[in-house]
Amino acid sequence: MSWWKKVINFFKPLPADELPNPLKEEEYETELVRARNKKGRYVADDPSTPDVNEAYKKVKVKKKKK
């Protein structure tokens, strides 16, 4: 394949079956993981807010197919 055909294929639009479908509902589960700051260190829980736990955050995880 010539370099020109590679350039053309790069800019060619995707076929309809490969386009992401925002209406498709993928099954997600939520999982609690330790929250981290920008430096990668764990975030501590703030004792002045008893109803919110800042040390953990919810992360979406795709459901595993059985």
VENRAUR-V171320 format. One line per field, one symbol per residue. ss: DSSP state (H for helix, E for strand, - for the rest). phi: phi as a letter, one per 20 degrees, with the letter a starting at -180 (. if undefined). A space follows every 50 residues. Layout:
# VENRAUR-V171320
ss = ???
phi = ???
This chain:
# VENRAUR-V171320
ss = --HHHHHHHHH----HHH---------EEEEEEE-E-----E-------- -----EEEEEEE----
phi = .fffffffffeffffffeffdfefeeecddcecffcefenefeefeffdf ecdffccecfcffeee
